[in-house]
Amino acid sequence: MANAPISRRTVLTALAGAGAAALVGCDAARRPTSAPAAGVPDVLLVEVDDGLTVLRGPDRQTIPRSVATADGRAIYATRADGADTAFWRVDTGSGRASARVTLPGRWTPQAVSTSGTTVALTPDEVGVTTGRPAGRDVTPVLVADAGGVRHRLELRGNFVPEAFTQDLAGLFVLEWLPATAPDRYRVRVVDLATTAPGPLNTRAKAPVPPGAEEEMRGDGRQAVLAPDGTILYTLYTHQPGHQHTRDLVSGRPGDAHAFVHTLNLTERWAYCIDLPHPFGAGPASGHAMAISPDGRRLFVADVTSGTVAEIATEELAVRRTATVVTGTGDAYAAADQDRLFIGSGPVLRTVDLASLGPAAEWPVREPVTGLALSPDLGRLHVGQTAAVSWHDATTGGELGRVAVPGLVGLHGLAAA
């Protein structure tokens, strides 16, 4: 200095990556409504105008004021309860809900631990990759689980929760500067025992020296969580005059226009992987990121320039880049071991990962708003305008489609 998909919110976030016919206890949500015939073949998590929605078969239910776990197996929901907040967990596979607990005051869920057990909440909803918060001198943060409040923090400054450390002893946050008129931010970690925010470690596991914490002014596009849950990757673009910690420590000049911020949730270090030109030169929304199922390769696509980069996650370095077909509009990506799927505008494209070259191009009915591969990798789910379709992952042929009024985007699979 992170999607969360996340997209990394995050992420994702985060995105990094994530129903039931009736989600028991969610009386704050809409009643289930029927979709045509058999409905979607996999349980999906989507976002509509009113909040998160779980699609399962022909049924769906929207849950406002909620956040999903990274694996999509659970959703934590809130609703106003007088001057306080009711808080509970819903299993997306079975629809069962936990007992409700009361949180003192009004709270909105922001980030969930990779274990899926602990949630950070703030009074206002501001995601890591969705914009800047309003100016403030103090940020209240509540840390809770299904049993109730675990920590209550009053952080001096302007903070947005991003992720938990794997041992649940720390909370990664974005600190916005200056607090009352924010225009840049840095990543810090809050010790939940002392409630004190501090710097991250370097990749060498040493604390970042004073004055060497990276401050960012760019756009956080998407967060992706590694399959083993230990690393959060967040894609950033448009970084005028940005210098990484390694540049600040060494005194070398730096001016990255796009990079992947790598956050180790276990060892608390961060490292930025620079992306070469033309990444970051085009719109942030034209960039997308996906990780291979084994977590060894991370792919970044820029549809505006048609460029794809492959990052070796063990080396934290760009291994190769290639130019494929250009596109327009917002970009979305998904990957298996052999193919990278890229959606932008009303077109799906596949990239062969052996050659890192274009393999196929398939038209869809409307602009793409998200991609998700089925657990068996045989179907590709595609969010579109007010609908979700699913396609043969080999031929691109549409296998089915359901209307989803008010669809904002397809987040991914819910319960496996």
C-alpha positions, 0 to 999 in steps of 0.5 A, a space after each residue: 500500500 486490497 473481491 472480494 470479487 472483492 470483488 477487495 468489496 472484497 473482498 473479496 474483500 473480497 471478493 475474494 469470490 460467493 439459497 434457499 427456497 425460504 431463508 428461515 427467520 428472514 422476515 426483513 427480506 422479501 417473500 420468495 417469488 417463483 422463477 420459470 420452471 426448474 430455475 437455476 441449476 446451482 445455488 447462486 448469490 446475486 445482488 439486486 437493487 434491494 440487497 443480496 439475493 440467493 437463487 436456488 432452483 425456482 426460488 429466491 429471496 432478497 436479504 437487505 443489509 447483509 454480507 456473505 462469507 467468502 465461500 458463499 455458504 452463509 449470509 449475515 443479516 441485520 435489521 433495525 430493532 428499535 434503536 438497536 440492531 437484530 443480527 443473525 446468520 443464514 445457511 445458504 444451503 439449508 436455509 436455516 437461520 441462527 438465533 437472533 442476537 441484539 447489537 446495541 445501536 445501529 450497525 451494518 455488516 462490512 467484512 466477514 472472517 475467512 472462517 465465516 464466524 466473525 463479522 465487522 460492522 460499522 454504522 454506515 455502509 462503505 465498501 473497500 472497492 465501492 467509494 470513499 467514506 464521508 469525513 469523520 474524526 472517529 470510526 465506531 466498529 463492532 466485531 460480533 459473531 452468532 453469539 453477540 458482541 466480541 469487541 467494540 472499537 472507537 478508532 480515532 480517524 476514518 477507517 473502513 474494515 477490509 478483512 480479519 487476520 486468520 487467527 481473528 486477533 486483528 482486523 485489516 482496515 483502510 485508513 482514509 486521510 485526512 480523516 475529515 476530508 479523505 482523498 487517499 488511504 492506506 492499509 493498516 491492522 487493528 490489534 483487537 486486544 489493544 484496539 490500536 491500529 498499526 502498520 503491516 509487515 513487509 514481505 520479509 515479515 518486518 514492520 514497515 518503517 515509519 513514513 514508509 506506509 503506502 498511501 493510495 489515491 486510486 480505484 480498488 476494482 476487485 478483491 479475490 481470495 486465494 482458495 486456501 483463504 490465506 491471501 487476499 488479492 486486490 486489484 488497484 488502478 489509476 495510481 498517479 505518483 504512487 510509490 510502494 513501500 519498497 520504493 519508499 524504503 529504498 528511495 527509488 522513484 515509483 509511479 504505478 498505474 495498476 497493481 495487485 495488492 497482496 495481503 497475507 492474512 496469516 503473517 500480516 504482510 503486504 506486497 504489491 505486484 506491479 502490472 505493466 503498461 497498458 494496465 491502468 491506462 483505461 477505465 478501472 471498470 474494464 479490468 477484471 481478475 480471476 484465480 485458478 482453482 489451485 491458487 497458483 495462477 492469478 489472471 488480470 484482464 484489461 478488455 480496453 487494451 485486450 491485454 491479459 497478465 498471468 501472475 505466479 502467486 508463489 513468486 508474486 511476479 507477472 510471468 507473462 502477458 499477451 494481447 487478446 481481443 479488445 472489448 468494451 464495457 465493464 469486465 468480469 472474469 472466471 478461470 478453471 485450470 485450462 481456460 480464462 473466461 472474460 465477459 464484457 458488453 454482450 460478449 463472452 471470450 475464452 483464453 487458452 491458458 497454455 498459450 495465453 491466446 484467444 480460444 473462442 468468442 460467444 455472443 450473449 443477449 445483453 451486457 455481462 454483469 458477472 461470471 461464475 463457474 459451476 462446481 463441476 466446471 461444466 456450466 458458466 453462469 452469466 449475469 446480464 440485464 435483469 437475468 441470469 443465464 447459464 451456458 455450456 462451458 465448452 461450446 458457449 451454448 445457452 442452457 437456460 435463463 431466469 429473469 432477475 428483476 433489478 439485477 446489479 450483478 452476479 457475485 458467484 456460487 452460494 452453497 456448493 
